[in-house]
Amino acid sequence: MSATTTPASPLFIPNADRAMEFAQYCPIYTPTEVIPILDDGVTVLVKNEATRFGLGSFKALGGIYAVAQLLSDTVEAQTGTRPALSDLHSDSVKAIAATQTYICASAGNHGMAVATGARLFGAHARIHISSEVPSSFATRLRERGAQACVSGATYEESLEIANQDALDTGAHLLADGSWLGYTYPPSQVMEGYTVMARELRDTFKDSGQWPTDVYLQAGVGGMAAAITYMIRLEWDVQPRIVIVEPSAAECLALSADAGQLVDATGPISNMGRLDCKAASLLAFDTLIRTNVEYQSISDEEADAAVAELETQGLSTTPSGAAGFAVWQRERTLKIDTAQLPLVIMSEQAID
């Protein structure tokens, strides 16, 4: 999925109202907490996605929602009528869902969301994970009824295998990254992520305290781009936005500098969920149109951020702590007690 030139691509224009309606329809939905912690005299706001839908990651917002939208598309194509939310669990929709399979490559969390969405609506899921992914994720995927396939040594290799699988079997490819000719399914994943930005907007409107700086970690960039889009569109007070990547996988920063998609070529990072060498076309196309900056962090900085958050009672991974790692580095250069930084703790610690 690499590219050396940036093709014309459709704009990401999400239907955030639809995404929020879907999330709120879920009986276990509740906005995830924004937890204030004190770090060297500065209050840092931590959006805790480790509790999202019981799946331990923000990815739950995207994969489940995208399965619902793709299934609704199929039902509409076969019957001429798009099902209402209340009809998604009807016998007629389940009969169609039972004939559908959703395939993706994943470093773990996106696959869990797709598997959960498929099981929720009565469809099938096949998830390709690389040998880098902890074996516990394969077990969790199978517990949710998905077929888990160890495919390739890296995420990029598992993605190629997943793509071929979908071509060979006629199943739905539901990637969270996008490329030329493949943008609609990942746009639905990104649309699901807009719920996070809406929740944050409502929280800050209620408190009257808006963050001065927002740190958004990025793998292929879907979450970072979706939240950035919504911040620039809807937030009353505009913050500085920093896109955070592993120094081994700066695909978005490299692409922004070049003005076109460029793949990263670094070694394997301990930030497994962020260790993506090729950016999503939709994410790149969205971020290059907005006012953001890019910073990268080392594996050691990510580990230190995990340890610091642990002292605050927050347990996450190097990927989940990536935004906080940049804040920690900036804090050592200059402490400004007027700052109100926001970081996303994107996932729970992995056993």
N, C-alpha and C positions, 0 to 999 in steps of 0.2 A: 504493500500500500504506500510505497514511497513515491515522492514526486519531486521533480526538479524545477517545475514551474507551477505557478498558482493559477488554476483555471477559474473561469467565471463560475460562481456558485450562488445558490439561492440564499437570501438572507434568512437568518433565524428569527422568526417572528412568532413567538409562542402564544398559545391560548392559555394564559395563566389562570384565568377564571375556571376553565374546564379542568385544569390540573388540580386546583384547590377544591373544586366540587368533588372530584373523584377521591381525593385524600380524606375529605371530611365525611364522605359516605362510608368509609371504613369504620366499623364499630370500635376498633381499638385505636383510632387516630387521636393523637394529642400533639400539639406543637412541642418540639424538643426544647429543653431548657437553654436559656442563656445564663451561664454561671459566672458571676464576677469573682475574680481572684486578685490578690494583691501581690505584685511583683516589683520589688525595690521601690515601693511607694507609689507605684502606678497601678491603677485598676485596669485589668485586662478582662475583656468579655470573651467567654468561651462558649460557642454554640456546640452543645454536646449531642452529636449524631450517633453516639454509641448505643442509644436507646431506641432508635428509629424502628418502629413496627416489630420490635423483638428480633430484628435481624442483625443488629449491631453495626449498621452503616447507613449513610445517606443514600447509598445505591438502591436501597429498598424503594425510594421514591420514584426512581426512573424505570427500573426493570419491570416492576409489577404494572405500573401505569402503561408502559409501552406494550406489554402483552395484551392488556385490555383494549388498547386502541387498535392494534393489529387484528385482534380477534373480532372486534366490532366492524372493522373494514371487511373482513371475510364474510361475516354474517350479512352485512349490507349487500355485498356483491352477489351472494347466493340467494337472498330473499327479497332484495329491493328495499329493505327497511333497516335502518341502523338501530340497534337495541338501546334502550334506555339503561341507565345504571341498574335499575331494579330488575332488569331482564337478563343481566349477565349470568345469573345463576339459574335461569329457567331451564327446563328440560330440553327445549328446542335449541337453545344456544349451546348447552352442554353436549348435545348430539353432534353439533358442528365442531365444537372445540375438541372432541375426542378424536377427530381426524387430523388435527393440526399439531405440528411439532415445531418448537422454537429452539434454534441453535445459536450458541455464541461461544466466543473465547473469553476467558476471564482469568484475572489474577485472584479471584475468589468472590468478592462481594457482588459484582454485577451478575455473576452466575447464580448466586444465591437468590437474588431478586427475580431473575428470569425463571428459575426453577420454582420459586414460590408463586409467581404469577401464573405459571402454567398449571400447577397443581390446584390453585385456587379456583380456576375457571374450567378445570377438567381436561386440559390439554397435556401435551408431552413436552419434555425439555431434554436436550442433549448439550452438555457443557464440556467444552474442551479447555483443559488447564495444562499449563506447562509443568515440567518436572521441578521448577523452582517453587511452585505453590505447595504450602504445607499439606501433608496427607490428610490432616483433619478436615480440610475444606472438601476434599473428595467424599469423605464420610458424611459430612453434613449435607452435601448435595444429594447423595443417594438417600439419605433419611427423608429428604423432601420429595422423593419420587423421581428425581432426575437421573439420567444416565450420565455418569462422569467419566470422561476419557482423558487420560494423560497423553497429551499430544505435543511433542516437541520439547526443546530445551528452554525456550524463551517464550514470552508472550507473543512476539511477532510470529514465531513459528506456529504456535497454537492457533493464531488468527488465520493464517494461511490454510491450515488444515480445516478449520471450521468453515471457512469460505467454500472450500472444495466440497466439504460434506453437504452443505446446503445446495450447491449446484448439482451434486450427484443424486440427491434424494428428493429435491423439490421442497424441502422444509424451509421455514422462514428464518433467514439470518437476522438476528437481533443484536448487532454489535453496538457498543457505546461509542465507538469511533466512526468517523465518516470519511469518505473519499469521493473523487469524481465519479458520478453515476450511482452513488449510494449515500443518500442523505436523509431519506424520509424516516426509516426506523430509528436512527440515532437522534433525529430531531424530536421524536416522541419521548425518548429517554431524557433528553435535555429539558423538554417541556415539563416533565415530572419534577425535575430539580427546582423549578421556579417556586415551588411551594416553600422551600427554605427561605428564599428572599422575601416572600410575602409574610411569612411568620416573623422574620426579623424586622421588617418594616412596621408591622403592627406592634411589636414589642417596643420599638424605639418611639413610635408615635405616642404610645401610652405613657412611657417614662419621660418623654421630652429630652432624653439624652441620646444623641446620635454619635456613632463612632467616628473618630477622626481618620482612622486607618483601618483598612480591611485586608486581611491576608488570606488568599485563596490558593490552596495547593492544587496542582494540576498534574495529571498523567497525560491522557490524550487531550484533556482540557474541557470536557463537557460540563462538569459542575462549575468550574471557574467561569466559563463563558456564560452559562445560563444565569448565574447569580450576578455577574457583572452587568449583563443586559438589563436585568430587572432593577438593579441599583440605579443605573443611569436613567432608566425610564421612570421609576416610581418614587424613589426616596426623596424626602423633602430636603434633607441636608446631605450634600455630596461629599463622600470621603475620598481620600487617596486609596487607590486599589493596587495591591501588590500581588502579582502572580508568582507563585513559589514552585520551583521544580528542583529535582535532584540535580546536582552538578553533573551526574553521569547521564542525564536524560533531559537536556534543555531544548527539547524540540520546538516548543512554542517561542522561547526567547530567540533561538537561532532563526526561526521563520520570520519573526517580527523584524529582526535586524536585516534580513535579506529581502523582505517584502514579498516572499514567496515561501511555499512549504519546503522545509529542509529537515532531513532526518538527523537525529543525534547519533553519535557513534561511541558513546562512553561504555565503560564496563558495567557489570551488573551491580545494582544498588541494593542496599538493605531496605529501601523504601519500595517494596515490591509492588504495591498498588499504584505507585507513581512512576515506576520504571518503564516508561513507554518511550520508545525512540522515534515514533512517528505521530505527529499531532493530528487531531481530528480536523478535517477541512472546515466543518461548520464552526468549531471552536476558534480556529485561526481566523476565519472570515469575520466572526463576531468581535473578537478581541482587537483585531487590527483597526477596527472602526471606532474604538473607544479609547478613552484616556486611562491607560494602565501602565504600570512599570513591571519589570521582571527582575527577580532575584533567584539565585540558586543556593542550595545548601549542600554540605557534605554529609556523608553517612554519620560521621562523628557528631556533627551539630544536631542531627536528628535524634541520635541516641541521647544526647545531653538534654534535649527538650523533653523526651519521654520521661527521663529521670526527674526533671523538675516538675512536670505535671503530676507525677506520682506522689511527690511530696504534698501536692494540693488535693490529693484524694481522687485524681483523675487518671484512669488507666487506659492507655492507648498504645499505638504502634509508632514506629518512625514515620510512616505515611500520615497517620492521624495527627502527629505533632509537628508536621513540617512548617505550617504557618507560624506556630509558636516559636519555632527555631529561628526564623528570620526576625521575629520581634525581639527575641533574646539577644541576638547579635546587634541589632540596632540600639537596644537598650544599653549595651556596654559602651557604645560610641557616644551616646547622649541621652540622658534621662530628662524627659520633659513631662512633668506631672500634669500638664494640661492635656496630654494625649489621652485618648480613650480607644485603644486598639481592640479590634474584633478578630478572633481567630476561629477557625472551624476545626473542632476535634472530630474528624470525619469517620472514625471507626473505633470500635472497642479493641482492647488487647486481644491478640490471637494466641490461643493455647498451643 
